[in-house]
């Protein structure tokens, strides 16, 4: 932003004129102007949410006039033009309070600037005007916490000496003197925590006060007015949100604190469209066992019969919670029923899964028994966000201040829960999702998020439930003094009145003794003997085991150095294979391919009559033959300028050659062309022969073991083909993929070459693999059990974006149920293994040993454009730089 055109040393400090002036240099003017602009934008956003355009205009122009930045008035006017159609908020009192708090903070900032040269930043809203209970939920701190926070920051900076000639700089901890820190406003102190070093821990815990609901209410026991819709779903939906019934009769009887009229008014405020309903729906977290000892149970107001518990989310929104106390006159907010519905509650169950207690939560220090505490906030691991969406655990966030700072949803994380790549703390906690950390897409239009894209902004927070051990709650702290150790009694908000050395010693003592509670990365390495450094002979053994087709299970490295495995965006899985092959319309692909290759109707009819198949099937068979012949013809005669030549495909990385020099590569390409022609003729025209052949890596391999004498038509009559209703051409496509022809199918797909040189063959393979899932639906009532398949890559790693978003494997994805095949070939300096977790028969790839030229590979094949979503990452025990990524597969559309 350009410097203010006004005189740099004469900026009016109040009302645009008057006697008071502040002297600044040009750099300070630009800095103040930038801070003011940011504050204006924040203020407009705050008031926009309240819907009052007059106040937006008034506050913005007042700030500009007060500081003499008259040229910015048009900016405010332009910003408010689009808001003129909004309706005014009927509760204008809250708006007035916001305006007054804003102006008060502005005045305080101006006065502070007059008395110090320290760097400053405008706070969004005056901290003294906000309810204290809201601060810890957003990671903010109330006034009573500030002295302790100041001492903690001073300790983190090493208690630097104060130098009046050196202005305060947030990025320079040597300027964090006690005098400078004392002069900073609350918001600036709060923001300094992010600069205090990775090991910095705020010595403050937030009490979660328990408000226990009476065992009987209006003659009804707790299980009569709160109960699950279905106890079976309560106990058999691991990780999912649970739905409960709240009987409306709870609002008909007065409590000790609120009249029935007030409760019914609260009901109407929460469910305005359904005030006459007999029941309402509440959502709870997954159940977890109560593991506390008897004494701790008593402090937490958990009944002896409580065996399980869940966190019940508030059905309200931030606006309703903010308005409840003012709209409903006389409503007592610390009534357990009211606190339950406005904030949330722990609900306890006996061994029959009946509710036996409801302990509402309150962030007020005035009522209830303090038995639970939220520890200091820590970043919410990004990979935990989507699993909570998958289980519908993110719920509406109560608390107007939390929503003001950008948090949009809340979830309760159960003790030691495993989410994404993280194990959470042993007592669980509250997760707050920031609106900048994700983008939700509702494909179905039902209001639910179907697809989540995490951004990695890192603004979401997790507040662990901790055993209370904060500095301000210690009865005494041992500090060094004359004659040895002495005890200091610590009083909240009085630590700044101690001798500075004593205060710093207390903070130091606390920082050394307090355990840091935060989610921990899942770190349970797998021991895989085939990758162990002690099994150097595994390379030779694996080569003899799989021979020709190793690269189907393990992608070769593109260079000697470790590279990043590349996957396409997730949307590729939904766009369809025809587009990836270079054709706009999948239904017209066969027609277009046949036209390009010269496959006539007459030729197709002749093939159909000869083979006893349909004319359409015959067209596909002829397309396989012709496109292979075309590839061989181009590969033999074409140069680098011919897009179908092997030289051109190799130059862009669509095929991988072992040879390094030009002559050797030419010879290798010629051999591959002969293999392609042989593979096609062998699959389409010849009977299978069980014989030992030389693979392209020089090792011997037994081809068509157990298939001797079987024709293509014979493979099409095998039970797997019959069960999936595969055509003759689809069986031929599968057979070809299990040969060395797979290199000319996968390579062009990964390099996104269009048109694909073997488009018809690739489409047949994809269709066959999708249809083969029918064989997983067993009629013998055998229960499908979770299984694991494996895939590997040599000298590769995955990046953070893939771990967050997942990706699409553009090519066919060969996996094996035999870890020896994959681990042996992945052996390298930095091996990467994918462990594919299959929980449903619809997620399971096709077992193709019955049709494979090399049936000993235990191959399970996925179609092109399969989407894979990472769950968590592990290392291989004893192998530095190794990764095992557990993933969930999804078939493409």
Buried (B, 14 or more C-beta within 10 A) or exposed (E): EEEBEBEBEEBBBBEEEEEEBBEBEEEBBBBBBEBBBEBBBBBBBBBBBBBBBBBBBBBBBBBBBBBBBBEBBEBBEEBBEEBEEBEEBEBEEBBEEBBEBBBBBBEBBBEBBEEBBBBBBBBBBBBEEBBBBBBBBBBBBBEBBBBBBBBBBBBBBEBBEBEEEBBBEBEEBEBBBBBBBBBBBBBBBBEBBEBBEEEBBBBBBBBBBBBBBEEEBBEBEBBBBBBBEEEEEBBEBEBBBBBBBBBBBBBEBEBEBBBEEBBBBBBBBBBEEEBEEEBBEBBBBBBBEBEBEEEEBEEBBBBEEBBBBBBBBBBBBBBBBBBBBEBBEEBBBBBBBBBBBBBBBBBBBBEEBBBBBBBBBBBBEEBBBBBBBBBBBBEBBBBBBBBBBBBBBBBBBBBBBBBBBBBBBBBBBBBEBBBBBBBBBEBBBBBBBBBBBBEBEEEEEEEEBEBBBBBBEEBBBBBBBBEBBBBBBBEEBBBEBEEEEEEBEBEBBBBBEBEEEBBBBBBBBBBEEBEEBBBEEBEEEBEBEBBBEEBEEBEEEBBEBBBBBBBBBBBBBBEEEBBEBBBBBBEBBBBBBBBBBBBEEEEEBBEBBBEBBEBEEEBBEBBBEEBEBBEEBBBBBBBBBBBBBBBBBBBBEBEEEBBBBBBBBBEBEBBEBEEEEEEEBBEBBEEBBEBBBBBBEBBBEEEBEEEEBEBBBEBEBBBBBEBEEBEBEBBBEBEBBEBBEBBBBBBBBBBBBBBBBBBBBBBBBBBBBEBBBBBBBBBBBBBBBBBBBEBBEEEEEEEBEEEEBBBBBBBBBBEEBBBBBBBBBBBBBBBBBBBBBBBBBBBBBBBBBBBBBBEEEEBBBBBBBBBBBBBBBBBBBBBBBBBBBBBBBBBBBBBEBBBBBBBBBBBBE
